[in-house]
Amino acid sequence: MNHRVGAKGEVVIPKGLRDELNMKPGDTVTFWRHGDHVAVRPTNHGRPLRGRYAGSTLSESFLSDRNYGRG
């Protein structure tokens, strides 16, 4: 798999690799130098927490516990 570097330093990650790593548009990646080459890894090791527990009674329980005893 060979790709050209674009004018702005862009390189396309081949679809097969994106699929294997479950990379989606908008995901962030980390780059680092590894000897004589550059390595790249997706940084989305899990989905964001925001909204993950929406509708859960667990959050209501935590809020109730936090406010317990406040007048």
C-alpha positions as CSV (number, residue, x, y, z in Angstrom):
1,M,0.0,0.0,0.0
2,N,1.7,3.1,-1.2
3,H,0.2,6.6,-1.0
4,R,1.5,10.0,-1.9
5,V,1.8,12.8,0.7
6,G,-0.4,15.7,-0.3
7,A,0.6,19.4,-0.5
8,K,-0.5,19.9,3.2
9,G,1.2,16.8,4.4
10,E,-2.0,14.7,4.2
11,V,-2.0,11.0,3.7
12,V,-5.1,8.8,3.3
13,I,-5.3,5.8,5.6
14,P,-6.4,2.9,3.4
15,K,-10.0,1.8,3.9
16,G,-9.0,-1.8,4.9
17,L,-6.9,-0.5,7.8
18,R,-9.6,2.1,8.8
19,D,-12.2,-0.8,8.9
20,E,-9.9,-3.1,10.9
21,L,-9.3,-0.3,13.4
22,N,-12.9,0.9,13.4
23,M,-11.8,4.4,12.4
24,K,-14.6,6.8,11.4
25,P,-14.5,10.3,9.9
26,G,-13.8,12.8,12.6
27,D,-11.9,10.4,14.8
28,T,-8.6,11.6,16.2
29,V,-5.3,9.9,15.8
30,T,-1.9,10.1,17.5
31,F,1.4,10.2,15.5
32,W,4.9,9.4,16.7
33,R,8.3,8.7,15.3
34,H,9.3,5.0,15.6
35,G,12.9,4.6,14.4
36,D,13.0,5.4,10.7
37,H,9.2,5.6,10.2
38,V,6.0,7.3,11.5
39,A,3.4,5.3,13.4
40,V,-0.2,6.3,13.7
41,R,-2.8,5.0,16.2
42,P,-6.5,5.9,16.7
43,T,-7.0,7.7,20.0
44,N,-10.7,6.8,20.4
45,H,-10.3,3.9,22.8
46,G,-13.9,4.2,23.7
47,R,-16.9,6.4,23.0
48,P,-17.2,9.7,24.9
49,L,-18.9,9.7,28.3
50,R,-21.2,12.7,27.4
51,G,-24.7,11.3,27.1
52,R,-23.7,7.7,27.7
53,Y,-25.9,7.4,30.8
54,A,-28.8,9.6,29.6
55,G,-32.1,8.2,31.0
56,S,-30.3,6.1,33.6
57,T,-31.6,6.1,37.1
58,L,-28.1,5.7,38.3
59,S,-27.4,9.4,37.7
60,E,-30.5,10.3,39.7
61,S,-29.3,8.2,42.5
62,F,-25.9,9.9,42.5
63,L,-27.5,13.4,42.5
64,S,-29.9,12.4,45.3
65,D,-27.0,11.0,47.4
66,R,-25.0,14.2,46.8
67,N,-27.8,16.5,47.9
68,Y,-28.8,14.3,50.9
69,G,-28.9,16.3,54.1
70,R,-28.7,19.7,52.4
71,G,-31.5,22.0,53.6
